[in-house]
Amino acid sequence: MAAKSTPGTTWGPVAARVAFNGTVQNWAARNDGLNDEVLQDTGLVDTVTTQTCPDVRDRALEALDAETLAAALAGFGE
């Protein structure tokens, strides 16, 4: 996720959110197909990143111009 969060600082929040959504789908698919879990609980992304990579999460929030990662997800019901 670190590699995907950096471009947001130059792309702006809209393009960063598009890239972020693709990154989340890719991550979920590669981790035992967690896509359904993310659809049901968008906060899962915040929970996992807070526990495993809080510094990357903070940079992503800044790039996405969002208070939570769940809020930056498009089309996930939140």
All heavy atoms as a GROMACS GRO file, in nm:
protein
  568
    1MET      N    1   0.081  -0.118   0.000
    1MET     CA    2   0.000   0.000   0.000
    1MET      C    3   0.086   0.125   0.000
    1MET      O    4   0.046   0.227  -0.050
    1MET     CB    5  -0.092  -0.002   0.120
    1MET     CG    6  -0.199   0.100   0.109
    1MET     SD    7  -0.345   0.036   0.182
    1MET     CE    8  -0.384   0.163   0.292
    2ALA      N    9   0.203   0.120   0.053
    2ALA     CA   10   0.289   0.238   0.059
    2ALA      C   11   0.317   0.292  -0.079
    2ALA      O   12   0.317   0.412  -0.101
    2ALA     CB   13   0.419   0.204   0.130
    3ALA      N   14   0.341   0.205  -0.174
    3ALA     CA   15   0.372   0.249  -0.310
    3ALA      C   16   0.254   0.321  -0.372
    3ALA      O   17   0.271   0.412  -0.451
    3ALA     CB   18   0.414   0.131  -0.395
    4LYS      N   19   0.134   0.283  -0.337
    4LYS     CA   20   0.016   0.345  -0.394
    4LYS      C   21  -0.022   0.475  -0.324
    4LYS      O   22  -0.087   0.558  -0.382
    4LYS     CB   23  -0.104   0.249  -0.388
    4LYS     CG   24  -0.090   0.129  -0.476
    4LYS     CD   25  -0.101   0.165  -0.621
    4LYS     CE   26  -0.093   0.042  -0.707
    4LYS     NZ   27  -0.102   0.070  -0.846
    5SER      N   28   0.016   0.492  -0.199
    5SER     CA   29  -0.025   0.612  -0.128
    5SER      C   30   0.060   0.733  -0.165
    5SER      O   31   0.014   0.845  -0.158
    5SER     CB   32  -0.022   0.590   0.023
    5SER     OG   33   0.109   0.567   0.067
    6THR      N   34   0.181   0.714  -0.208
    6THR     CA   35   0.270   0.825  -0.240
    6THR      C   36   0.223   0.910  -0.358
    6THR      O   37   0.224   1.031  -0.348
    6THR     CB   38   0.413   0.774  -0.265
    6THR    OG1   39   0.454   0.703  -0.149
    6THR    CG2   40   0.509   0.887  -0.290
    7PRO      N   41   0.177   0.851  -0.470
    7PRO     CA   42   0.136   0.935  -0.582
    7PRO      C   43   0.024   1.032  -0.550
    7PRO      O   44   0.011   1.135  -0.612
    7PRO     CB   45   0.091   0.833  -0.688
    7PRO     CG   46   0.167   0.710  -0.656
    7PRO     CD   47   0.177   0.711  -0.505
    8GLY      N   48  -0.058   1.001  -0.450
    8GLY     CA   49  -0.168   1.089  -0.414
    8GLY      C   50  -0.122   1.229  -0.378
    8GLY      O   51  -0.196   1.325  -0.392
    9THR      N   52   0.000   1.241  -0.332
    9THR     CA   53   0.049   1.373  -0.294
    9THR      C   54   0.070   1.461  -0.416
    9THR      O   55   0.066   1.583  -0.405
    9THR     CB   56   0.180   1.363  -0.214
    9THR    OG1   57   0.277   1.294  -0.293
    9THR    CG2   58   0.159   1.289  -0.083
   10THR      N   59   0.088   1.404  -0.533
   10THR     CA   60   0.103   1.484  -0.654
   10THR      C   61  -0.020   1.474  -0.744
   10THR      O   62  -0.045   1.563  -0.823
   10THR     CB   63   0.227   1.442  -0.735
   10THR    OG1   64   0.219   1.303  -0.764
   10THR    CG2   65   0.353   1.470  -0.657
   11TRP      N   66  -0.097   1.367  -0.734
   11TRP     CA   67  -0.215   1.350  -0.818
   11TRP      C   68  -0.334   1.431  -0.769
   11TRP      O   69  -0.422   1.462  -0.846
   11TRP     CB   70  -0.258   1.204  -0.818
   11TRP     CG   71  -0.169   1.111  -0.890
   11TRP    CD1   72  -0.062   1.140  -0.968
   11TRP    CD2   73  -0.180   0.970  -0.891
   11TRP    NE1   74  -0.005   1.025  -1.016
   11TRP    CE2   75  -0.076   0.920  -0.970
   11TRP    CE3   76  -0.267   0.881  -0.831
   11TRP    CZ2   77  -0.058   0.784  -0.992
   11TRP    CZ3   78  -0.249   0.747  -0.853
   11TRP    CH2   79  -0.145   0.700  -0.933
   12GLY      N   80  -0.343   1.455  -0.642
   12GLY     CA   81  -0.462   1.517  -0.583
   12GLY      C   82  -0.553   1.409  -0.528
   12GLY      O   83  -0.541   1.291  -0.563
   13PRO      N   84  -0.647   1.447  -0.442
   13PRO     CA   85  -0.728   1.349  -0.372
   13PRO      C   86  -0.820   1.267  -0.462
   13PRO      O   87  -0.844   1.150  -0.435
   13PRO     CB   88  -0.808   1.430  -0.271
   13PRO     CG   89  -0.788   1.572  -0.305
   13PRO     CD   90  -0.669   1.583  -0.394
   14VAL      N   91  -0.873   1.322  -0.569
   14VAL     CA   92  -0.966   1.247  -0.654
   14VAL      C   93  -0.893   1.131  -0.723
   14VAL      O   94  -0.938   1.016  -0.716
   14VAL     CB   95  -1.034   1.338  -0.757
   14VAL    CG1   96  -1.118   1.257  -0.854
   14VAL    CG2   97  -1.120   1.443  -0.686
   15ALA      N   98  -0.782   1.159  -0.786
   15ALA     CA   99  -0.706   1.054  -0.852
   15ALA      C  100  -0.650   0.956  -0.750
   15ALA      O  101  -0.644   0.835  -0.776
   15ALA     CB  102  -0.593   1.114  -0.935
   16ALA      N  103  -0.611   1.005  -0.634
   16ALA     CA  104  -0.559   0.918  -0.528
   16ALA      C  105  -0.667   0.821  -0.482
   16ALA      O  106  -0.639   0.704  -0.457
   16ALA     CB  107  -0.508   1.001  -0.411
   17ARG      N  108  -0.793   0.867  -0.475
   17ARG     CA  109  -0.902   0.779  -0.433
   17ARG      C  110  -0.928   0.670  -0.537
   17ARG      O  111  -0.958   0.556  -0.502
   17ARG     CB  112  -1.028   0.859  -0.406
   17ARG     CG  113  -1.018   0.938  -0.277
   17ARG     CD  114  -1.141   1.022  -0.252
   17ARG     NE  115  -1.121   1.104  -0.134
   17ARG     CZ  116  -1.216   1.128  -0.045
   17ARG    NH1  117  -1.336   1.078  -0.060
   17ARG    NH2  118  -1.191   1.204   0.059
   18VAL      N  119  -0.917   0.703  -0.663
   18VAL     CA  120  -0.933   0.602  -0.769
   18VAL      C  121  -0.825   0.495  -0.754
   18VAL      O  122  -0.854   0.374  -0.756
   18VAL     CB  123  -0.929   0.666  -0.909
   18VAL    CG1  124  -0.924   0.560  -1.018
   18VAL    CG2  125  -1.048   0.760  -0.929
   19ALA      N  126  -0.701   0.538  -0.738
   19ALA     CA  127  -0.590   0.443  -0.721
   19ALA      C  128  -0.607   0.362  -0.592
   19ALA      O  129  -0.582   0.241  -0.590
   19ALA     CB  130  -0.457   0.517  -0.719
   20PHE      N  131  -0.652   0.427  -0.487
   20PHE     CA  132  -0.672   0.360  -0.358
   20PHE      C  133  -0.777   0.251  -0.370
   20PHE      O  134  -0.759   0.140  -0.319
   20PHE     CB  135  -0.713   0.463  -0.252
   20PHE     CG  136  -0.751   0.404  -0.120
   20PHE    CD1  137  -0.658   0.339  -0.041
   20PHE    CD2  138  -0.881   0.413  -0.074
   20PHE    CE1  139  -0.693   0.284   0.081
   20PHE    CE2  140  -0.918   0.359   0.048
   20PHE     CZ  141  -0.824   0.294   0.125
   21ASN      N  142  -0.887   0.280  -0.436
   21ASN     CA  143  -0.993   0.180  -0.453
   21ASN      C  144  -0.941   0.056  -0.527
   21ASN      O  145  -0.971  -0.056  -0.490
   21ASN     CB  146  -1.114   0.241  -0.524
   21ASN     CG  147  -1.205   0.314  -0.428
   21ASN    OD1  148  -1.294   0.254  -0.371
   21ASN    ND2  149  -1.178   0.442  -0.408
   22GLY      N  150  -0.862   0.078  -0.631
   22GLY     CA  151  -0.803  -0.035  -0.702
   22GLY      C  152  -0.707  -0.113  -0.615
   22GLY      O  153  -0.704  -0.237  -0.619
   23THR      N  154  -0.631  -0.042  -0.535
   23THR     CA  155  -0.537  -0.107  -0.444
   23THR      C  156  -0.609  -0.192  -0.341
   23THR      O  157  -0.569  -0.306  -0.313
   23THR     CB  158  -0.450  -0.001  -0.373
   23THR    OG1  159  -0.378   0.071  -0.471
   23THR    CG2  160  -0.354  -0.065  -0.275
   24VAL      N  161  -0.718  -0.140  -0.285
   24VAL     CA  162  -0.794  -0.217  -0.185
   24VAL      C  163  -0.853  -0.342  -0.249
   24VAL      O  164  -0.847  -0.451  -0.190
   24VAL     CB  165  -0.905  -0.130  -0.121
   24VAL    CG1  166  -0.999  -0.215  -0.037
   24VAL    CG2  167  -0.842  -0.021  -0.036
   25GLN      N  168  -0.909  -0.331  -0.368
   25GLN     CA  169  -0.966  -0.449  -0.435
   25GLN      C  170  -0.857  -0.552  -0.462
   25GLN      O  171  -0.878  -0.672  -0.441
   25GLN     CB  172  -1.034  -0.409  -0.566
   25GLN     CG  173  -1.167  -0.342  -0.546
   25GLN     CD  174  -1.269  -0.436  -0.481
   25GLN    OE1  175  -1.268  -0.557  -0.499
   25GLN    NE2  176  -1.358  -0.378  -0.403
   26ASN      N  177  -0.743  -0.507  -0.508
   26ASN     CA  178  -0.630  -0.598  -0.536
   26ASN      C  179  -0.585  -0.666  -0.407
   26ASN      O  180  -0.565  -0.788  -0.403
   26ASN     CB  181  -0.517  -0.519  -0.600
   26ASN     CG  182  -0.402  -0.605  -0.645
   26ASN    OD1  183  -0.393  -0.722  -0.612
   26ASN    ND2  184  -0.311  -0.546  -0.719
   27TRP      N  185  -0.566  -0.589  -0.300
   27TRP     CA  186  -0.523  -0.643  -0.172
   27TRP      C  187  -0.623  -0.746  -0.121
   27TRP      O  188  -0.586  -0.855  -0.077
   27TRP     CB  189  -0.507  -0.529  -0.071
   27TRP     CG  190  -0.494  -0.576   0.069
   27TRP    CD1  191  -0.381  -0.622   0.130
   27TRP    CD2  192  -0.598  -0.584   0.168
   27TRP    NE1  193  -0.409  -0.658   0.260
   27TRP    CE2  194  -0.540  -0.636   0.285
   27TRP    CE3  195  -0.734  -0.552   0.167
   27TRP    CZ2  196  -0.615  -0.656   0.401
   27TRP    CZ3  197  -0.807  -0.572   0.282
   27TRP    CH2  198  -0.748  -0.624   0.398
   28ALA      N  199  -0.751  -0.712  -0.126
   28ALA     CA  200  -0.855  -0.802  -0.076
   28ALA      C  201  -0.858  -0.932  -0.156
   28ALA      O  202  -0.872  -1.040  -0.099
   28ALA     CB  203  -0.990  -0.732  -0.080
   29ALA      N  204  -0.843  -0.922  -0.286
   29ALA     CA  205  -0.845  -1.041  -0.371
   29ALA      C  206  -0.725  -1.132  -0.341
   29ALA      O  207  -0.737  -1.254  -0.343
   29ALA     CB  208  -0.846  -1.001  -0.518
   30ARG      N  209  -0.611  -1.072  -0.314
   30ARG     CA  210  -0.489  -1.151  -0.288
   30ARG      C  211  -0.484  -1.206  -0.147
   30ARG      O  212  -0.399  -1.289  -0.116
   30ARG     CB  213  -0.365  -1.066  -0.314
   30ARG     CG  214  -0.341  -1.040  -0.462
   30ARG     CD  215  -0.212  -0.963  -0.490
   30ARG     NE  216  -0.219  -0.827  -0.437
   30ARG     CZ  217  -0.144  -0.780  -0.336
   30ARG    NH1  218  -0.053  -0.855  -0.280
   30ARG    NH2  219  -0.157  -0.657  -0.294
   31ASN      N  220  -0.570  -1.162  -0.060
   31ASN     CA  221  -0.571  -1.209   0.079
   31ASN      C  222  -0.698  -1.290   0.106
   31ASN      O  223  -0.788  -1.245   0.178
   31ASN     CB  224  -0.559  -1.090   0.175
   31ASN     CG  225  -0.420  -1.034   0.176
   31ASN    OD1  226  -0.335  -1.084   0.248
   31ASN    ND2  227  -0.394  -0.935   0.095
   32ASP      N  228  -0.701  -1.405   0.048
   32ASP     CA  229  -0.812  -1.499   0.069
   32ASP      C  230  -0.947  -1.444   0.024
   32ASP      O  231  -1.049  -1.477   0.083
   32ASP     CB  232  -0.818  -1.543   0.216
   32ASP     CG  233  -0.692  -1.614   0.260
   32ASP    OD1  234  -0.635  -1.691   0.180
   32ASP    OD2  235  -0.649  -1.592   0.374
   33GLY      N  236  -0.948  -1.359  -0.075
   33GLY     CA  237  -1.074  -1.307  -0.128
   33GLY      C  238  -1.154  -1.229  -0.028
   33GLY      O  239  -1.274  -1.250  -0.012
   34LEU      N  240  -1.091  -1.135   0.040
   34LEU     CA  241  -1.158  -1.055   0.142
   34LEU      C  242  -1.253  -0.951   0.086
   34LEU      O  243  -1.309  -0.872   0.162
   34LEU     CB  244  -1.054  -0.985   0.230
   34LEU     CG  245  -0.969  -1.074   0.320
   34LEU    CD1  246  -0.864  -0.991   0.392
   34LEU    CD2  247  -1.056  -1.147   0.419
   35ASN      N  248  -1.274  -0.950  -0.045
   35ASN     CA  249  -1.359  -0.848  -0.106
   35ASN      C  250  -1.498  -0.842  -0.041
   35ASN      O  251  -1.550  -0.734  -0.017
   35ASN     CB  252  -1.371  -0.871  -0.257
   35ASN     CG  253  -1.236  -0.870  -0.324
   35ASN    OD1  254  -1.160  -0.964  -0.307
   35ASN    ND2  255  -1.206  -0.765  -0.397
   36ASP      N  256  -1.557  -0.959  -0.015
   36ASP     CA  257  -1.690  -0.961   0.049
   36ASP      C  258  -1.685  -0.899   0.188
   36ASP      O  259  -1.776  -0.827   0.227
   36ASP     CB  260  -1.744  -1.104   0.057
   36ASP     CG  261  -1.785  -1.158  -0.078
   36ASP    OD1  262  -1.810  -1.077  -0.171
   36ASP    OD2  263  -1.792  -1.282  -0.092
   37GLU      N  264  -1.579  -0.929   0.262
   37GLU     CA  265  -1.566  -0.872   0.396
   37GLU      C  266  -1.552  -0.720   0.390
   37GLU      O  267  -1.610  -0.649   0.472
   37GLU     CB  268  -1.447  -0.933   0.471
   37GLU     CG  269  -1.473  -1.073   0.524
   37GLU     CD  270  -1.451  -1.181   0.418
   37GLU    OE1  271  -1.428  -1.148   0.300
   37GLU    OE2  272  -1.458  -1.299   0.453
   38VAL      N  273  -1.477  -0.671   0.293
   38VAL     CA  274  -1.461  -0.526   0.278
   38VAL      C  275  -1.594  -0.463   0.239
   38VAL      O  276  -1.630  -0.356   0.289
   38VAL     CB  277  -1.351  -0.491   0.174
   38VAL    CG1  278  -1.348  -0.342   0.146
   38VAL    CG2  279  -1.215  -0.539   0.223
   39LEU      N  280  -1.669  -0.530   0.153
   39LEU     CA  281  -1.802  -0.479   0.114
   39LEU      C  282  -1.894  -0.470   0.235
   39LEU      O  283  -1.972  -0.375   0.247
   39LEU     CB  284  -1.865  -0.569   0.008
   39LEU     CG  285  -1.807  -0.558  -0.132
   39LEU    CD1  286  -1.864  -0.668  -0.221
   39LEU    CD2  287  -1.835  -0.422  -0.192
   40GLN      N  288  -1.888  -0.568   0.324
   40GLN     CA  289  -1.975  -0.570   0.441
   40GLN      C  290  -1.927  -0.478   0.553
   40GLN      O  291  -2.008  -0.430   0.631
   40GLN     CB  292  -1.987  -0.714   0.494
   40GLN     CG  293  -2.059  -0.804   0.399
   40GLN     CD  294  -2.059  -0.949   0.445
   40GLN    OE1  295  -2.016  -0.982   0.556
   40GLN    NE2  296  -2.105  -1.038   0.360
   41ASP      N  297  -1.797  -0.456   0.560
   41ASP     CA  298  -1.741  -0.374   0.668
   41ASP      C  299  -1.624  -0.292   0.613
   41ASP      O  300  -1.509  -0.335   0.620
   41ASP     CB  301  -1.694  -0.463   0.783
   41ASP     CG  302  -1.633  -0.385   0.899
   41ASP    OD1  303  -1.643  -0.260   0.901
   41ASP    OD2  304  -1.573  -0.448   0.987
   42THR      N  305  -1.653  -0.175   0.560
   42THR     CA  306  -1.547  -0.093   0.501
   42THR      C  307  -1.445  -0.051   0.606
   42THR      O  308  -1.330  -0.023   0.574
   42THR     CB  309  -1.605   0.033   0.433
   42THR    OG1  310  -1.682   0.107   0.528
   42THR    CG2  311  -1.691  -0.005   0.314
   43GLY      N  312  -1.484  -0.049   0.733
   43GLY     CA  313  -1.391  -0.015   0.840
   43GLY      C  314  -1.279  -0.116   0.858
   43GLY      O  315  -1.180  -0.088   0.924
   44LEU      N  316  -1.294  -0.233   0.797
   44LEU     CA  317  -1.190  -0.335   0.802
   44LEU      C  318  -1.057  -0.280   0.752
   44LEU      O  319  -0.952  -0.310   0.808
   44LEU     CB  320  -1.232  -0.458   0.719
   44LEU     CG  321  -1.132  -0.570   0.705
   44LEU    CD1  322  -1.107  -0.637   0.840
   44LEU    CD2  323  -1.181  -0.673   0.603
   45VAL      N  324  -1.062  -0.198   0.649
   45VAL     CA  325  -0.940  -0.139   0.593
   45VAL      C  326  -0.871  -0.051   0.698
   45VAL      O  327  -0.749  -0.055   0.713
   45VAL     CB  328  -0.972  -0.060   0.464
   45VAL    CG1  329  -0.848   0.008   0.410
   45VAL    CG2  330  -1.033  -0.152   0.360
   46ASP      N  331  -0.949   0.027   0.771
   46ASP     CA  332  -0.891   0.111   0.876
   46ASP      C  333  -0.834   0.026   0.990
   46ASP      O  334  -0.725   0.054   1.040
   46ASP     CB  335  -0.996   0.208   0.931
   46ASP     CG  336  -1.024   0.320   0.834
   46ASP    OD1  337  -0.934   0.404   0.814
   46ASP    OD2  338  -1.134   0.324   0.777
   47THR      N  339  -0.907  -0.078   1.028
   47THR     CA  340  -0.862  -0.165   1.136
   47THR      C  341  -0.728  -0.231   1.102
   47THR      O  342  -0.634  -0.227   1.181
   47THR     CB  343  -0.967  -0.273   1.165
   47THR    OG1  344  -1.090  -0.209   1.201
   47THR    CG2  345  -0.922  -0.365   1.278
   48VAL      N  346  -0.721  -0.289   0.983
   48VAL     CA  347  -0.599  -0.360   0.943
   48VAL      C  348  -0.482  -0.263   0.932
   48VAL      O  349  -0.373  -0.292   0.980
   48VAL     CB  350  -0.622  -0.435   0.810
   48VAL    CG1  351  -0.492  -0.487   0.753
   48VAL    CG2  352  -0.721  -0.548   0.830
   49THR      N  353  -0.502  -0.148   0.869
   49THR     CA  354  -0.390  -0.056   0.849
   49THR      C  355  -0.347   0.011   0.979
   49THR      O  356  -0.229   0.039   0.996
   49THR     CB  357  -0.422   0.050   0.743
   49THR    OG1  358  -0.542   0.120   0.779
   49THR    CG2  359  -0.438  -0.013   0.605
   50THR      N  360  -0.439   0.034   1.070
   50THR     CA  361  -0.403   0.090   1.200
   50THR      C  362  -0.313  -0.007   1.276
   50THR      O  363  -0.216   0.034   1.340
   50THR     CB  364  -0.529   0.122   1.284
   50THR    OG1  365  -0.604   0.222   1.215
   50THR    CG2  366  -0.494   0.171   1.422
   51GLN      N  367  -0.343  -0.136   1.265
   51GLN     CA  368  -0.266  -0.238   1.337
   51GLN      C  369  -0.132  -0.268   1.270
   51GLN      O  370  -0.034  -0.298   1.338
   51GLN     CB  371  -0.346  -0.366   1.347
   51GLN     CG  372  -0.468  -0.354   1.433
   51GLN     CD  373  -0.558  -0.477   1.426
   51GLN    OE1  374  -0.538  -0.567   1.346
   51GLN    NE2  375  -0.659  -0.479   1.511
   52THR      N  376  -0.128  -0.266   1.137
   52THR     CA  377  -0.009  -0.316   1.068
   52THR      C  378   0.082  -0.209   1.011
   52THR      O  379   0.203  -0.233   0.996
   52THR     CB  380  -0.047  -0.412   0.954
   52THR    OG1  381  -0.130  -0.342   0.861
   52THR    CG2  382  -0.121  -0.534   1.008
   53CYS      N  383   0.028  -0.094   0.974
   53CYS     CA  384   0.112   0.009   0.912
   53CYS      C  385   0.053   0.149   0.936
   53CYS      O  386   0.011   0.216   0.842
   53CYS     CB  387   0.129  -0.018   0.762
   53CYS     SG  388  -0.026  -0.045   0.675
   54PRO      N  389   0.050   0.192   1.062
   54PRO     CA  390  -0.012   0.320   1.094
   54PRO      C  391   0.052   0.439   1.024
   54PRO      O  392  -0.018   0.536   0.989
   54PRO     CB  393   0.000   0.330   1.246
   54PRO     CG  394   0.107   0.234   1.283
   54PRO     CD  395   0.106   0.126   1.179
   55ASP      N  396   0.181   0.435   1.001
   55ASP     CA  397   0.247   0.548   0.933
   55ASP      C  398   0.202   0.558   0.787
   55ASP      O  399   0.176   0.667   0.736
   55ASP     CB  400   0.399   0.536   0.944
   55ASP     CG  401   0.452   0.404   0.890
   55ASP    OD1  402   0.382   0.301   0.902
   55ASP    OD2  403   0.565   0.403   0.837
   56VAL      N  404   0.189   0.445   0.721
   56VAL     CA  405   0.139   0.443   0.582
   56VAL      C  406  -0.006   0.489   0.580
   56VAL      O  407  -0.047   0.567   0.493
   56VAL     CB  408   0.154   0.303   0.519
   56VAL    CG1  409   0.087   0.297   0.383
   56VAL    CG2  410   0.301   0.266   0.509
   57ARG      N  411  -0.085   0.445   0.676
   57ARG     CA  412  -0.225   0.486   0.685
   57ARG      C  413  -0.236   0.637   0.699
   57ARG      O  414  -0.317   0.700   0.631
   57ARG     CB  415  -0.292   0.416   0.804
   57ARG     CG  416  -0.438   0.454   0.819
   57ARG     CD  417  -0.502   0.384   0.941
   57ARG     NE  418  -0.641   0.418   0.952
   57ARG     CZ  419  -0.686   0.527   1.016
   57ARG    NH1  420  -0.602   0.609   1.074
   57ARG    NH2  421  -0.815   0.551   1.020
   58ASP      N  422  -0.155   0.696   0.785
   58ASP     CA  423  -0.158   0.841   0.804
   58ASP      C  424  -0.126   0.915   0.675
   58ASP      O  425  -0.193   1.014   0.640
   58ASP     CB  426  -0.061   0.884   0.914
   58ASP     CG  427  -0.107   0.842   1.052
   58ASP    OD1  428  -0.226   0.808   1.070
   58ASP    OD2  429  -0.021   0.843   1.144
   59ARG      N  430  -0.026   0.868   0.601
   59ARG     CA  431   0.009   0.932   0.474
   59ARG      C  432  -0.101   0.914   0.371
   59ARG      O  433  -0.131   1.006   0.294
   59ARG     CB  434   0.142   0.878   0.421
   59ARG     CG  435   0.262   0.921   0.505
   59ARG     CD  436   0.396   0.895   0.437
   59ARG     NE  437   0.411   0.765   0.378
   59ARG     CZ  438   0.465   0.658   0.439
   59ARG    NH1  439   0.509   0.668   0.563
   59ARG    NH2  440   0.476   0.543   0.376
   60ALA      N  441  -0.164   0.797   0.372
   60ALA     CA  442  -0.274   0.772   0.278
   60ALA      C  443  -0.391   0.864   0.309
   60ALA      O  444  -0.452   0.921   0.217
   60ALA     CB  445  -0.316   0.626   0.285
   61LEU      N  446  -0.424   0.880   0.436
   61LEU     CA  447  -0.535   0.969   0.473
   61LEU      C  448  -0.509   1.111   0.426
   61LEU      O  449  -0.601   1.179   0.378
   61LEU     CB  450  -0.556   0.966   0.625
   61LEU     CG  451  -0.615   0.837   0.680
   61LEU    CD1  452  -0.613   0.839   0.833
   61LEU    CD2  453  -0.755   0.814   0.628
   62GLU      N  454  -0.386   1.154   0.439
   62GLU     CA  455  -0.351   1.289   0.394
   62GLU      C  456  -0.366   1.300   0.242
   62GLU      O  457  -0.425   1.395   0.191
   62GLU     CB  458  -0.209   1.323   0.435
   62GLU     CG  459  -0.169   1.464   0.401
   62GLU     CD  460  -0.029   1.497   0.450
   62GLU    OE1  461   0.018   1.438   0.549
   62GLU    OE2  462   0.034   1.584   0.386
   63ALA      N  463  -0.315   1.203   0.170
   63ALA     CA  464  -0.323   1.205   0.023
   63ALA      C  465  -0.466   1.194  -0.026
   63ALA      O  466  -0.503   1.255  -0.127
   63ALA     CB  467  -0.239   1.091  -0.035
   64LEU      N  468  -0.548   1.118   0.046
   64LEU     CA  469  -0.687   1.096   0.007
   64LEU      C  470  -0.778   1.208   0.055
   64LEU      O  471  -0.895   1.215   0.015
   64LEU     CB  472  -0.737   0.963   0.064
   64LEU     CG  473  -0.667   0.838   0.012
   64LEU    CD1  474  -0.700   0.719   0.099
   64LEU    CD2  475  -0.702   0.813  -0.133
   65ASP      N  476  -0.728   1.295   0.141
   65ASP     CA  477  -0.807   1.402   0.200
   65ASP      C  478  -0.933   1.343   0.265
   65ASP      O  479  -1.046   1.383   0.235
   65ASP     CB  480  -0.844   1.508   0.097
   65ASP     CG  481  -0.904   1.633   0.160
   65ASP    OD1  482  -0.872   1.662   0.277
   65ASP    OD2  483  -0.984   1.701   0.092
   66ALA      N  484  -0.912   1.243   0.351
   66ALA     CA  485  -1.022   1.172   0.415
   66ALA      C  486  -0.991   1.152   0.563
   66ALA      O  487  -0.875   1.145   0.603
   66ALA     CB  488  -1.043   1.037   0.348
   67GLU      N  489  -1.098   1.142   0.643
   67GLU     CA  490  -1.080   1.118   0.786
   67GLU      C  491  -1.057   0.970   0.815
   67GLU      O  492  -0.992   0.935   0.914
   67GLU     CB  493  -1.200   1.169   0.864
   67GLU     CG  494  -1.210   1.321   0.863
   67GLU     CD  495  -1.321   1.371   0.952
   67GLU    OE1  496  -1.355   1.303   1.051
   67GLU    OE2  497  -1.373   1.479   0.923
   68THR      N  498  -1.112   0.883   0.731
   68THR     CA  499  -1.092   0.739   0.744
   68THR      C  500  -1.069   0.682   0.605
   68THR      O  501  -1.112   0.741   0.505
   68THR     CB  502  -1.214   0.667   0.806
   68THR    OG1  503  -1.325   0.679   0.718
   68THR    CG2  504  -1.249   0.725   0.944
   69LEU      N  505  -1.004   0.568   0.600
   69LEU     CA  506  -0.986   0.502   0.470
   69LEU      C  507  -1.120   0.452   0.418
   69LEU      O  508  -1.145   0.455   0.298
   69LEU     CB  509  -0.885   0.388   0.483
   69LEU     CG  510  -0.743   0.431   0.519
   69LEU    CD1  511  -0.654   0.308   0.538
   69LEU    CD2  512  -0.685   0.525   0.415
   70ALA      N  513  -1.206   0.409   0.509
   70ALA     CA  514  -1.339   0.362   0.467
   70ALA      C  515  -1.415   0.473   0.394
   70ALA      O  516  -1.484   0.445   0.294
   70ALA     CB  517  -1.419   0.317   0.590
   71ALA      N  518  -1.399   0.596   0.437
   71ALA     CA  519  -1.468   0.707   0.372
   71ALA      C  520  -1.418   0.733   0.231
   71ALA      O  521  -1.488   0.790   0.148
   71ALA     CB  522  -1.454   0.834   0.457
   72ALA      N  523  -1.296   0.689   0.202
   72ALA     CA  524  -1.238   0.711   0.069
   72ALA      C  525  -1.274   0.601  -0.030
   72ALA      O  526  -1.245   0.612  -0.149
   72ALA     CB  527  -1.086   0.722   0.080
   73LEU      N  528  -1.338   0.495   0.019
   73LEU     CA  529  -1.375   0.385  -0.071
   73LEU      C  530  -1.502   0.421  -0.147
   73LEU      O  531  -1.602   0.463  -0.089
   73LEU     CB  532  -1.399   0.256   0.010
   73LEU     CG  533  -1.275   0.194   0.071
   73LEU    CD1  534  -1.314   0.081   0.166
   73LEU    CD2  535  -1.181   0.144  -0.036
   74ALA      N  536  -1.499   0.405  -0.277
   74ALA     CA  537  -1.615   0.436  -0.362
   74ALA      C  538  -1.693   0.308  -0.390
   74ALA      O  539  -1.634   0.204  -0.419
   74ALA     CB  540  -1.568   0.497  -0.493
   75GLY      N  541  -1.823   0.317  -0.381
   75GLY     CA  542  -1.907   0.204  -0.417
   75GLY      C  543  -1.907   0.090  -0.318
   75GLY      O  544  -1.940  -0.022  -0.352
   76PHE      N  545  -1.871   0.117  -0.193
   76PHE     CA  546  -1.867   0.013  -0.094
   76PHE      C  547  -1.976   0.031   0.011
   76PHE      O  548  -1.970  -0.022   0.120
   76PHE     CB  549  -1.731   0.008  -0.023
   76PHE     CG  550  -1.622  -0.052  -0.106
   76PHE    CD1  551  -1.547   0.028  -0.188
   76PHE    CD2  552  -1.598  -0.188  -0.103
   76PHE    CE1  553  -1.445  -0.026  -0.267
   76PHE    CE2  554  -1.498  -0.243  -0.180
   76PHE     CZ  555  -1.421  -0.162  -0.263
   77GLY      N  556  -2.076   0.110  -0.018
   77GLY     CA  557  -2.190   0.123   0.071
   77GLY      C  558  -2.176   0.221   0.184
   77GLY      O  559  -2.266   0.239   0.262
   78GLU      N  560  -2.063   0.288   0.197
   78GLU     CA  561  -2.051   0.387   0.305
   78GLU      C  562  -2.059   0.525   0.247
   78GLU      O  563  -2.016   0.556   0.142
   78GLU     CB  564  -1.921   0.372   0.381
   78GLU     CG  565  -1.917   0.469   0.495
   78GLU     CD  566  -1.813   0.432   0.597
   78GLU    OE1  567  -1.817   0.320   0.646
   78GLU    OE2  568  -1.727   0.516   0.625
   0.00000   0.00000   0.00000
